[in-house]
Amino acid sequence: MDTGTHIVMGIALGGISTLDPVVANSAPTGTAVLIAAILGSQAPDIDTVLKLKNNATYLKHHRGITHSIPAVLLWPIAITVAMMLFFPEANWFHIWIWTFLAVFLHVFVDIFNAYGTQALRPFSSKWVALGWINTFDPFIFGIHIVGFILWFLGAHPGYTFLAIYGIIVAYYVLRFISQRNIRRTIEKRFPEVTNVIIAPTLRYYQWRVAIMDHDHFYVGRAFKDELIIFDQFERLPFPEEKEHVLSAVQDDPNVSAFLNFSPSYRWEMEEEGDKIEIRFIDLRYRKDGHYPFVAIVHLDWDLNIISSFTGWVYSEEKLQKKLEILPD
């Protein structure tokens, strides 16, 4: 989920913690738990600072080790120790319990996004991405705001947010059913399908769709049970006579990060002037006829990499400018 949603979830969990008698009857413990729940709801996303280095490093590691099983166990310990330094009279065990729930909730809800997370590390590096909920979901964020207003007006925060989270659980079930129905529609229309990616959008009834069969990619949108295909591309293997070109770029950090992150992409290659350009295009994020998430690499004729880039670019002009300013 986005940062704002994780924050409101941390505050909500702090509200639910008031149902814990130890938290409710100890001001230091209550204050420490609220702060710890907010910190715990944010801690796994500390890897966002990797964006400051470059996009490739961020893509490769974001929602990786910081969302792993060991991290879910270690974050609560670290935050509890920090809280005890400032609130020595607080009950450390109850701080740890609620911090653990905050960290676990963060990682758990990230699994339901299209981006996903490597929550099974170190047992598996597979990305777990169910794709039921958009990274920012207006309903989930909005119902938390309603809960805060009720809290401010005097409602008991514990019971209020327990009720709200019951509604959210039901909402998740409805999203699952909606996605399942779309998948069935796709499988009826494309009986030879080999892979389907159904990703949520900000709109409840709209989903992004990327479909693969043995010969083609199909990109479109689903609205309720209606499927609209916008683009169709042939699935072309990389030419055998150009395999050496592909081998030359696969270890490039930007290309490697893109290929590790994207489950559905196509490639383009152009030989022009003094360079070769290879472009990898993620098919999941079509917007206004444009595919903004790409990896691109320029090579000279000796297959030395001149420049490369991966990330979000919404115009060809901006992409070429980014490639021009990158160091050789």
Summary of the structure (lengths in Angstrom):
residues: 328
radius of gyration: 23.1
end to end distance: 35.8
largest distance: 74.7
contacts: 1051
relative contact order: 0.09
helix: 52%
strand: 20%
